[in-house]
Amino acid sequence: MSRYQRQTMLPEVGPQGEQRLAQARVLVVGAGGLGSVILPLLAGAGVGYLRIYDADKVELHNLHRQTLFSMNDLHLPKVVCASRALSKLNPECQVEAVSQRLCGSNLADALADIDLVIDAADNFAVTYQLSDACYPLSLPLISASALGRQGYLGGFCATAPSYRAVFPSLPKAAANCNTAGVMGPAVSTLGAMQAQMALSVLLELSPSPLGCVVNCDFVRWHFSQFRFDGAPEPSEPVVPFIDSGMLDARDCIVELRSDEEAPLSVAASVIRLLPRQMADWQPPADRRIVLVCASGIRAARAASELEQRGYRQLAILPADHSQG
């Protein structure tokens, strides 16, 4: 009996659909709570090639929600453990494990020869970077985020508007599962839904999940969705996210964290300004201004203030790139 017999029985899949999955190349960013559900589902479905980006190691506090790992995996790189588990699950699936955080410097390599991108990092800075890169390449992007007992997921880019078209402004707070907590089944449910969205896109099922956002509230047991097919793209050029490897010698680097929060910044020579001091600061007009903070939220607010004052050479550098 074929490994995929129960799947190919479906008229919308069939042998042709299974062959399409076997030829598909998928990038999964993040092998944490979302990724540990997405990856075995895609490998099990017969996706032929999975590229995984994650720089973290398995820790004890991961295990309540990151079900791909066990006690034997503690302190080992997540991508190595994930690759080993997927090979046991389906040796027909080729896995490329990259033990790096996704960032501006390696984004082009991560997207090379990829058919679909899954954002499982649960890090809004990564989501915006992926959307900014996927949209001009017409690459479909499936993104999700979970917090507490709630979350959402959606399909962006390719035939749909970008993430920025739906969420043009960065969130006001940087809460995530590391700081505010999360229920494991909520994460797993969202990861499974991401995998289903990805398979639906790869199989070209209709209606497409691209252009759709699904909200999942496991507190009130309420689920809703809306389509955003006609959402307009931002009219103004967006302020890009960069990493320390993309800094230039002429950049004016503004560190928005205090000495207590960040004794060492991203470079040896920076200007330290608290966000409340930005209004009185006169930036240089002939240099790119790189705004640095932990998550990117303070930097994004400062960038917005500077844009209103007419400055256009701006970049955001989030110092905390935790993913998944």
Residue pairs with C-beta under 8 A, 6 or more apart in sequence:
2 8
3 46
3 90
3 92
4 18
4 45
4 46
7 13
7 18
7 45
7 46
8 14
8 15
8 17
8 18
10 17
12 203
12 205
13 203
17 203
18 46
20 202
20 203
20 204
21 45
21 46
21 47
21 48
21 199
21 202
21 203
22 46
22 47
22 48
22 92
23 48
24 47
24 48
24 49
24 115
24 116
24 202
25 48
25 49
25 51
25 113
25 114
25 115
25 116
26 42
26 47
26 49
26 50
26 51
26 114
26 115
26 116
26 117
26 118
26 198
26 202
27 51
27 53
27 110
27 111
27 114
27 116
27 117
27 118
28 35
28 38
28 39
28 42
28 50
28 51
28 52
28 53
28 118
28 120
29 35
29 53
29 54
29 102
29 110
29 117
29 118
29 119
29 120
29 121
29 126
29 130
29 323
30 53
30 54
30 119
30 120
30 121
30 122
30 123
30 126
30 323
30 324
31 39
31 52
31 54
31 56
31 66
31 68
31 78
31 79
31 82
31 120
31 324
32 54
32 56
32 62
32 65
32 66
32 78
32 120
32 121
32 122
32 323
32 324
33 62
33 65
33 66
33 122
33 146
33 177
33 182
33 184
33 187
33 188
33 191
33 324
34 120
34 122
34 144
34 146
34 187
34 190
34 191
34 194
34 324
35 52
35 54
35 68
35 82
35 118
35 120
35 191
35 324
36 65
36 66
36 67
36 68
36 69
36 82
36 191
37 67
37 68
37 187
37 188
37 191
37 192
37 195
38 118
38 120
38 191
38 192
38 194
38 195
38 198
39 50
39 52
39 68
39 82
39 86
40 68
40 85
40 86
40 89
41 191
41 192
41 195
42 50
42 93
42 195
42 198
42 199
43 50
43 86
43 89
43 90
43 93
43 95
44 89
44 90
45 195
45 199
46 90
46 92
46 93
47 93
47 199
47 202
48 92
48 93
48 94
49 93
49 94
49 95
49 96
50 86
50 93
50 94
50 95
50 96
51 95
51 96
51 98
51 110
51 114
52 79
52 82
52 83
52 95
52 96
52 97
52 98
53 79
53 98
53 100
53 101
53 102
53 106
53 110
53 323
54 77
54 78
54 79
54 82
54 98
54 99
54 101
54 323
54 324
55 77
55 99
55 100
55 101
55 321
55 323
56 77
56 78
56 322
56 323
56 324
57 75
57 76
57 77
57 78
58 66
58 69
58 73
58 74
58 75
58 76
58 77
58 78
58 81
59 74
59 75
60 74
62 69
63 69
63 70
63 71
64 184
65 177
65 182
65 183
65 184
65 187
65 188
66 78
67 184
67 188
68 81
68 82
68 85
69 78
69 81
69 85
73 81
77 97
77 99
78 324
79 97
79 98
79 99
80 97
80 99
82 95
82 97
83 95
83 97
86 93
86 95
87 93
87 95
98 110
100 106
101 321
101 323
102 110
102 121
102 126
102 129
102 130
102 321
102 323
103 129
103 243
103 245
103 321
104 129
104 240
104 241
104 242
104 243
104 245
104 246
105 243
105 245
105 246
107 129
107 130
107 133
108 133
111 117
111 133
111 134
111 137
111 139
114 139
115 139
115 140
115 202
116 139
116 140
116 141
116 142
116 198
116 201
116 202
117 130
117 134
117 139
117 140
117 141
117 142
118 141
118 142
118 143
118 194
118 198
119 126
119 127
119 130
119 141
119 142
119 143
119 144
120 144
120 191
120 194
120 324
121 127
121 323
121 324
122 144
122 145
122 146
122 176
122 177
122 323
122 324
123 176
123 321
123 322
123 323
123 324
124 145
124 170
124 171
124 174
124 295
124 296
125 241
125 295
125 296
125 316
125 318
125 321
126 321
126 323
127 143
127 145
127 163
128 163
128 164
128 170
128 238
128 241
129 241
130 141
130 143
130 163
131 141
131 143
131 156
131 157
131 162
131 163
131 164
132 162
132 164
132 238
132 240
132 241
133 139
134 140
134 141
134 156
134 157
134 158
134 162
135 156
135 157
135 162
135 233
137 157
138 157
138 158
138 159
139 157
139 158
140 155
140 156
140 157
140 158
140 159
140 160
140 201
140 210
141 155
141 156
141 157
141 158
141 163
142 153
142 154
142 155
142 156
142 194
142 197
142 198
142 201
142 209
143 153
143 154
143 156
143 163
143 194
144 151
144 152
144 153
144 154
144 190
144 191
144 193
144 194
145 151
145 152
145 153
145 190
146 177
146 182
146 186
146 187
146 190
147 175
147 176
147 177
147 180
147 182
148 180
148 181
148 182
148 183
148 186
148 219
149 182
149 183
149 186
149 217
149 218
149 219
150 186
150 215
150 216
150 217
150 218
150 219
151 186
151 187
151 190
151 215
151 216
152 190
152 213
152 214
152 215
152 216
153 190
153 193
153 194
153 197
153 213
153 214
153 216
154 163
154 166
154 209
154 212
154 213
154 214
155 197
155 201
155 208
155 209
155 210
155 211
155 212
156 162
156 163
156 166
156 210
157 163
157 210
158 201
158 210
159 208
159 210
159 211
160 208
160 210
160 211
160 212
160 228
160 229
161 211
161 228
161 229
161 230
161 231
161 232
161 233
162 233
164 233
164 234
164 238
165 228
165 231
165 232
165 233
165 234
166 213
166 228
166 231
168 234
170 296
170 297
170 300
170 301
171 297
172 297
173 297
174 294
174 295
174 296
174 297
176 322
177 187
178 322
183 218
185 218
186 216
186 218
189 216
189 218
190 216
193 214
193 216
197 209
200 208
200 209
201 208
201 209
201 210
211 227
211 228
211 229
212 225
212 226
212 227
212 228
213 225
213 226
213 227
213 228
214 223
214 224
214 225
215 222
215 223
215 224
215 225
216 223
217 223
236 307
237 312
239 300
239 303
239 307
239 314
239 315
239 316
240 315
240 316
241 296
241 315
241 316
241 317
241 318
242 290
242 315
242 316
242 317
243 317
243 321
244 266
244 267
244 317
246 315
247 253
247 266
247 267
247 290
247 317
248 288
250 287
250 288
251 287
251 288
251 289
251 290
251 315
252 271
252 283
252 284
252 287
252 288
252 289
252 290
253 265
253 266
253 267
253 269
253 270
253 271
253 290
253 292
253 317
254 270
254 271
254 272
254 273
254 283
254 289
254 290
254 291
254 292
254 302
255 262
255 265
255 266
255 270
255 271
255 272
255 273
255 292
256 273
256 274
256 275
256 291
256 292
256 293
256 298
256 299
256 302
257 265
257 272
257 292
257 293
257 294
257 298
257 319
258 272
258 274
259 272
261 294
262 294
262 319
265 272
265 292
265 319
266 292
266 317
266 319
270 292
273 281
275 298
275 301
275 302
278 302
278 305
278 306
279 305
283 289
283 306
283 311
285 311
287 313
288 313
288 314
288 315
289 306
289 311
289 313
289 314
289 315
290 314
290 315
290 316
290 317
291 298
291 299
291 300
291 302
291 303
291 314
291 315
291 316
291 317
292 299
292 317
292 318
292 319
293 299
293 318
293 319
294 318
294 319
294 320
295 318
295 320
296 316
296 317
296 318
299 316
299 317
299 318
300 316
303 314
303 316
306 314
307 314
